[in-house]
Amino acid sequence: MKHWTHLVFFWGAVGCTGTLNPVTDDILDNPDDGLSADPLCESFIDDDGQEFFIEGATRYLVVDFDIKGEEVTGTLQYLLFANEEWKEYGEDDCQVLWVASGTTSEETGACGACNQHLSINYALDLTQTNCPSEFYEGLEQASESYDVLFRGNGDEATIYWSGSGGTFTDNAWATKKRVWGHTDPACAWFGSSN
């Protein structure tokens, strides 16, 4: 099985700032609601300030885990919202989806202040995947561990990479039955300058 750590470098820092209003353990059917393309991903500007219109997309990672006792199930989505150049190249918005299964415990990793630890195994679901194969080749099976910090008295949370202690996302929510969240928008570039 592959480990997700190397994907952080491939995908870079990702995330989003949608608005969610969770009020019970059973709400929010779609944690990817409100996610969309970032206009800043329509063109690439280099260090010299020169603008290039190249194939790219706005990217997000979205997690949604259900918890029953110590058992965890759910999904990980890699969402791409195509810019106009990538659409002209023949691509469109797409997703890669992995089915998640694992366990939860209170023994956290690098995040000593966290409340919950999730050990997750991922398996690619090709029936729910429509991105080009280069976005998932070699990643059909993978694993990752997360630590979850419950913030304040509500259900807002932060999800950390358990091994490094780095932040996966502050755009997260957690209850005793569910952990879900999405990363901030980031630009992914696939083409060369035109």
C-alpha positions, -999 to 999 in steps of 0.1 A, spaced: 0 0 0 11 35 -7 11 63 18 -4 97 11 26 117 23 41 119 -12 8 132 -25 11 163 -5 40 173 -27 21 163 -59 -11 181 -50 5 208 -29 -13 228 -4 -50 225 -11 -83 236 6 -115 257 5 -135 282 24 -172 273 18 -199 280 45 -215 251 63 -240 253 91 -240 219 109 -266 216 136 -268 179 143 -248 147 139 -267 138 108 -265 169 86 -246 181 56 -251 155 29 -224 169 6 -193 184 22 -182 195 -13 -212 219 -16 -202 254 -24 -168 245 -38 -160 260 -72 -133 273 -96 -110 300 -83 -106 328 -110 -69 330 -100 -64 296 -116 -74 309 -151 -38 320 -158 -3 314 -143 19 344 -134 56 336 -130 81 353 -107 87 380 -132 50 389 -134 45 374 -168 11 359 -174 6 325 -191 -27 310 -202 -20 273 -197 -41 242 -189 -50 240 -152 -77 236 -126 -87 246 -91 -81 216 -69 -96 205 -35 -94 175 -13 -127 166 5 -130 140 32 -162 126 47 -159 99 74 -187 82 93 -178 68 127 -196 38 144 -178 27 175 -142 23 165 -151 17 128 -146 44 102 -160 44 67 -163 72 41 -147 88 11 -118 110 -1 -124 131 -32 -98 149 -53 -119 175 -71 -106 195 -102 -125 225 -116 -111 230 -151 -100 264 -163 -108 276 -198 -75 265 -213 -79 229 -200 -115 229 -213 -102 239 -248 -77 210 -245 -108 187 -242 -110 182 -205 -136 193 -180 -143 194 -143 -136 159 -128 -131 140 -96 -111 110 -83 -128 92 -55 -114 67 -30 -135 46 -6 -122 49 30 -122 23 57 -104 23 90 -104 27 127 -106 55 153 -89 59 187 -79 86 212 -42 78 208 -31 107 186 2 111 167 21 144 164 -8 165 175 -7 160 213 -37 184 218 -60 165 194 -90 145 205 -93 118 180 -70 96 157 -82 82 124 -62 54 106 -76 51 71 -71 28 42 -82 40 7 -93 20 -23 -99 38 -57 -136 37 -69 -133 38 -107 -171 39 -110 -171 74 -93 -138 86 -110 -138 105 -142 -104 123 -142 -76 113 -166 -58 82 -153 -25 101 -146 -43 115 -115 -46 81 -98 -22 57 -115 -2 40 -87 -26 53 -61 -53 27 -64 -46 16 -28 -32 40 -2 -33 47 35 -31 78 58 -35 87 94 -52 119 107 -56 136 141 -87 157 147 -88 187 171 -123 197 182 -123 235 185 -145 253 210 -180 242 220 -194 237 185 -185 211 160 -158 231 142 -125 211 139 -91 210 124 -77 179 108 -39 173 110 -16 148 92 -9 124 121 27 116 111 40 152 106 15 172 126 10 195 96 -25 209 90 -46 190 65 -74 216 68 -90 240 92 -122 238 71 -135 208 91 -163 197 113 -165 168 137 -191 151 159 -190 117 176 -205 102 145 -188 121 117 -157 139 106 -158 159 74 -140 188 57 -124 203 26 -91 220 19 -86 255 5 -86 261 -32 -53 258 -50 -42 260 -86 -29 229 -104 -11 234 -138 -9 207 -164 2 225 -197 31 246 -210 27 283 -217 9 293 -249 
